[in-house]
Amino acid sequence: MAFVTWRVLYNKMPTDEKIAKLGYTIQPRCYCCTPTSTTLETSAHLFWEGTYAQDIWKIFAAPFGLQVGNQQYSHILLQWWNHRYMNLVTSFMARVLPAIITWELWRSRCASKYGGEAPQSRRSEKLITANLVEVVRQKFGKLQQQLSWDQLQKLIDQPMVHRTSKLVRWVKPPPMSYKLNSDGSCQEGNSGAG
Ligand SMILES: [Zn+2]
């Protein structure tokens, strides 16, 4: 998946625009939107500017508080990666989701072009979520396998647990006073002091 992201970033995906540049005659159309665009397929259209791409990015961006506009692909990646998130799981999800979304946009396009599978945002949402759940499970464990995006996004708003530490030191008692020190240990009802 990261490899596809890298290729999109450097405009190296074999879209119709690229194939046409090699001299082949291509019927201009896209394989993602409804109604179908009649302009020659480009990476920009397929991965971030087209209606279908925008719909998919919006489904996943909204719970993270991210906006979807007409930014360049590199700006989209930076926006997802540099945003401040509430917890480590959210931060991890935001780092991997752009690659998973990009992969699904390409898979959906190829299934449409070569397999006649009509693109459906609900299907793409489901496949992206399944991939996301798998990588989050591998990283953090303890996650059910069959989570929907509605269920998974509830993790996003949970704040990180902050632990604070307090320095404790021994203070000498005033003259003619005694201090009883205890280590505070207690086992099976018996405690000790020293
Ligand atoms: Zn399209």
Residues whose N, C-alpha, C, O or C-beta is under 5 A from the ligand:
A	BS01	ZN	C30 Y31 C32 C33 S37 G50
